[in-house]
Amino acid sequence: MSQNEATLPPQTATTPPTVAPMSMAEVLRIPVMRRLWYAQIVSTFGDFLALFAVMIVMTYQLRATPQQITGVQIAYMGPIAILGVLSGVFVDRWPTKITLVTSDYLRALLCLSLLLVHNVWGFYIALALISVVSSFFGPAQGVAIRTAVPRHGMQSAQSLLQQVMMIMRIIGGPIAAWFVSKLGPHPAYWLDAVSFIASGTLILSLTLTTPTSVPVVPDPTTNPDGVTAPAAAEPTGLARVVSDMKQGASFIIHHAALSFVILALASAMFVLGCFAPLIAVYVRDILHKSEKTFGYTSPMIGLGMLIGINLITTKFKGKKATTLVYSGLSGIAIGVFLLAALPHLGAMIPGLFIIGLSAAAVIVPAQTLIALETPPPMMGRVGSTVMSAIFTAQILGLILSGVLSEHISIRTVFALCGVMLLVMMPLGMWMQGKRGATA
């Protein structure tokens, strides 16, 4: 199968076409996946609780500016964006189980450091340190799932993980706001630490295998005098790290479908990064509505994603990944154009829902294709590169949205986001066509 023909299961190179994709319920019957899913639920809820507690403290106690509040998100995402490519090299070398458990326990300790923080920069540093450790956990989790779940169950596995994020995005905010208002921020920090300990303990009870890579031994070369030169030794130390990073980057660059879906995923995250911070201002300044309107409209993106994830795993399973990604990019563009063209509440609600629904059509197929097409010994490097691309795109979106909104209208920002997504589609077709021809 050529790279341009990469599809979601069951139509893959190593899975027979007669094997039907597994449902989410069937995937959850796999003990390793079930416990990883439980761990994800527990730790994600704790994360949302602590992050909202930090935001509330900075907003109402420290009287932070909007730029300082945005800095919280940048401090949390920045280390993953910067260290993502490097952390994957070590994840591919280290035992998967030890990496996951150690990451969870270290994050539990770092969450407790929030108890000692009383200023803006202290929160930045604490969240950045948590993010550094998280940059190892994410790729290692991908390795564990890739080795535990059959190829024809990978789409449902990715959907389950995304569901956790979407559900927490919908209910996490209100629950965290109530919890912190009643009990204060410190219990939230303690609960976040406990959630990481619980997650690490669940993973500790699993039997996980670490994919082993076969060393690549170069063939002996012959010089012009006919003398056979010895094979080059495998690099060590820093040279080995650099070599591993180059291998991961080369694999992505030379895989047409994979490089396209990663670029599409980063583009979608960039648009959401631009879009999300401006929704509240859009409601206030464009629609002239109260914070109550913002409260019941903003979860529509998460609701759309949640429904979209379920539709992909039930109605569109087995569809070509790149086709779903093209559809998702088109849908997000339609949603943002709707908000830009029709500044009315009646257009905003379906617009946000369409954006969320379409984002699911980018995220799930892209993550599934990445997991399926990446060799297990390279899962850490490729997975961390994807994380780095996603978080970098979100950070750039956050920064650019603030800069652009000071010089042009919010509706124009939305329109520019839609144009960028539309440009991505012919660019993706060109990338796949060119690389497919050379392949």
Beta strands, then each sheet from edge to edge (+ up, - down):
strand 1: 221-222
strand 2: 228-229
sheet 1: 1+ 2-
end
